[in-house]
Amino acid sequence: MESKLSFFGLTDEPFRLTPDVEYFYPSSSHQEALELLSFFIKDGDGFALLTGYPGTGKTTLLRKFLESLPKEWEFALIVTPMLSPKELIKSILNDLNIQSKGDDLSENLDIFQEHLLKLARENKKLLLIIDEAQSLPIESLEQIRLLSNIEMKSVKPLQILLVGQPELEKMVEKQVRQLNQRITVRAYLMPLSEEETSDYIQYRMAKANGSVSFEKAARSEIFKRTQGIPRLINSIMKRVLFLAYSKKRRTITREDIKNAAESLGLKLEDIKISIAIGIIIATVVLMIIMFYFYGRF
């Protein structure tokens, strides 16, 4: 029996929900962000900030960026950042495969600084990446700022990239002003435009050696239903291809998009306000975090 993939001439699943750098789509926003991060590495100073709404492809872009990281660079990637300063430094050492001294912050900072000295002697540098950084307690962001003070003969062996949702920038501006002043690169990932949404779909289909036809109304409908957010596009397209395959049709209709979106629980009115709701929820979470860490004192 012919499978869904072979029906559309595909050799691979083009709309996986997990990040896949092989399917990285260079929209104008994503390409600009890559160029800014490359400049940040070459510039050799300060902090960089990469922000975007959930589902816009921050993780995929980050993986694409790390593929081009020069060989003289090491990197540490922290993906569970709701950590106290002690936990954060310990996590950084663990990610670098360096033995830590339990929960002793002072000793672990000495170990970390010694590692930076070693890299400097070898003409190497370290890129520290904190993902979902809007979840960091303020005191941990302050600790990260202090790490950036480490210098060896006027050379900074450490550069730091903070990645997160849009509220991260507001959080840094209001709560950690000294860190905010050190940010030299700010990159923003935006949702795709309507034209980019159509191109994104065809791009991923072509990457998987297949193709699909869309009615004009279907192209407009998928943009309305997703607002150009790649993760939502992938969800709908994966379901749409299955629906079209079940009817043995190679042309996608507006009704197919509507049925797929509704079967996934993606209501049109909900999608239009999802970004605003995401900001509100994240702000509440941030307030809870601040209350937890500062309410104890």
N, C-alpha and C positions, 0 to 999 in steps of 0.2 A: 504494500500500500504506500502511495506517495506521501511523504511527510510534508509538514508545513514549510520547512526550509527549502526542500527541493522544488516544491510547487512554485515558490517565488524565485527560484534559481540561486538560493543562498547556500553558502558553504559554512556559515557561522551564524549565531544569534546576534543580530545587530543592535538589539535594544535591551541589553542586560541592565539591571538596576544597580549593579555594583560598579564602582569606578574602573575604567579600562582605558589606559593611556593609548592603546592602539587605535581607539576610536575618538581620540581627542579632536574636537572640532574648533578650528581657529576663528571664532567670531571676532569682530572688531574689538570687543571688550576683552576677550581672553587673550588675543594677540598683544594688545597694549599692556596688559598685566604682565605677560611673559617678558616683554621688552623692559618694563620697569624693574622687574626682579633681576634681570640680567645686568642692568645698569647698577643696581644696588650692590651686587657682588663685585663688580669692577670698581665701584666707587670706594669701597672698603671702609665705610664709616657709618655710624648711626644705626637706627632701627628701621625696619620696613614693616608696613601694615598691609595685609591683604584681606579685604572684606567682601562679602557677598551674601545674598539671601540664601536660605537653605535650598539645596537642589540646583544651584547655579553652576556647580562644577568645580568648587574650590579644591577638593581632594584630587580630582583628575588633573587639574592644572598644576597642582603642587608636585605630583609625580612626574609630569612632563618637564617641569622646571628642574627637578633633581636629576633627570637623565642627562641634562646638559651641564651639570655642576662640574667645574674643572677638577682634575684629578688630585690637585694639591689641597682640596677641601675635604674635611670630614663633616658629617652632619649628625645631629641628634634630633629625633622627632618625638615630641611628647603629645600623645593623643588623648590622655585622660587628665586634663589640667585642673580639675577641682581639687587642688592639692595645697597644703600648707607649705611655707618656705622649706621646712625640713624635708617634707615628702617630695617636693619639687626637685631639690638638689640631688636627693637620693635617686630619683627617677632618671635624671639626666645622666648620672654616673652609670646606672644600670644599663641605659640605652647605649652607652659608649663601651659597655663590657668592662667597666672599671669597678673594682671591689670597693664598696663604701664602708664607712665605720659606723654601722648601725644607724641611729637617728641623731648622731652628734652633728649639728649643723656646722659648727666651727671647723671641725676636723674634715668634714666632707667638702667644705669650701676650699680648704687648703689642698685637698687631693685634686679638686677640679682646677684650681689655679696652677698646680704643678703640671697637670696634663696640658694646659694651655702653654706653659713655658716650654714643654717638650715639643709641642707643635711649632712654636715660634722658632726654636732652634733648628727644626727641620724645614723651615720656610713653608709651613702649612698653616691652615686656619680652620676654625670650627664655625659651622652655621648651626645655630640653635633655633629650632622651629617649634613653636607652641601652637597646636591646633585647638580650635574651639576656645580661644583665649578669653572670650567674654565670660567664661565660667570660672576664671581664676579669681581667688580672693585678692583684694586690693594689696594686702601685705605681701602676697607672692609676686604681684606685678612690681612692687617696690624692690623686692629681692632681685628680680630680673634686671631692673634698672641698675642696681648696684653691681651686678656682674659685668655690665658694659663698661665699668670704670677700669677694669683690668687692662693694663698696658705693659708692653715690654719694649723699652727704648723707643717710645713714641709710635710703636706699631700695635694696632689692635688685632689680636689673634682671634677675636670672637665677634661675630655679627649675629643679630637676632631678628627673626621674622615672626611676627604675631599674625595668626590667621583666625578669622572668626566672622560672626554675623555683624551687620551694620552697627548694632548697639555697642560693639567693642570700641569704636572710635569715640563715641560720646562718653563712654565710661573712662577712657584714657584722658580725654580732654578735661573732664570735670574732676576726676579723682586722683590722677597721677600726672600732674602737669609737667613735672620735670622730665618724665619719660616722653610725654607728648612733644616737648621741645626738641627731643633727640630723633624724632622720626623724620628721616630724610626722603623716604619713598612711601607713597600711599597709592595702592592699586585697588581698583574696585571692579568686581565682576557684576555685570548687569544681565538681566534676562535677555533672551534673543528677541530681535525684532520679528515682525511677521514674515518678512522676506527671509531672514536668517533661519526661522523655524522650518520653513519648507526646504531650504538648502541643507539644514542639519539632518533632516530625515533622509533626503536623497544621498547625502554624503555617507551616512552610516550604512545605508543599503548598499551603496557602491563598494564600500570597504569590505562588505561581506559577499561581494560578487553577485548581487541581485539587484532588482529594480521593482518599483511599484508605481502605478498610476493613481493620480488623485483628481477627483472632480474639483473644480475651482472652489465651490462652496465648502468642500471638505478641508481644503487648506486653511480657509478663514476660520472654520469651526475649531480646528485643533489649536490654533493660536488663541482663540477666545477661551478655550477650555483649559489651557496651560499657562497663558500669559507669558509664553516664551521660556518657561523654566525647564531645563533639559531633563531633570529627573521625572517630571510629570509627562513630558513628551514621550520618554521611553516607556513609561507605564501604559499610556494609552496606545502607543504604536504596537507594543507587544500583544495587547489584547485585540487590537484592530486586525492585525495580520491573522490571528487565529480565527476571528469571526469571518473574515473574507475567505480564508482557506476552507472553512466549514461549508461555505456556500459556493466554493469553486469559482471565485471571482478574483481577478487581478486588478480591478479598479476599486479604489476606496471612495465611498460616498459620504456625504455629510451625516446621513443616518448611521453609518458605521461608527463614525467618531462619537456621536451622541450616545449610542448604545454602549460603546466601550467605556466612555467616561462615567456614565450612570452605573454601569456594572461594577466600577471601581469606587463608587461613592463620591466621584468628583463632580459636585454640583457647580453649575456656572457661577451662581452668586457667591458660593463659598470661595472659589478660586480667585475671584476679583478682590476679595478682602483678606485672603490668606496671608499676604505679606504684612499687612497692618496688624493682624492678629499675632503673627510671629514676633513682631517687635514688642507688642504689649506683654506677651508671655515671657519673653526673654528679659524684659525690664523687671517684671515681678520676681523672676528667679534671681536676678542680680540683687534686688533689694533684700531677698531672703538670705542670700549669701553674706551680704554686708552686715545684716542684723546678727547673723550667727557668729561671725568673727569679731564684731565690735561690741555686741551686746554682752559679751562675757566680761568686759573690762569696766 
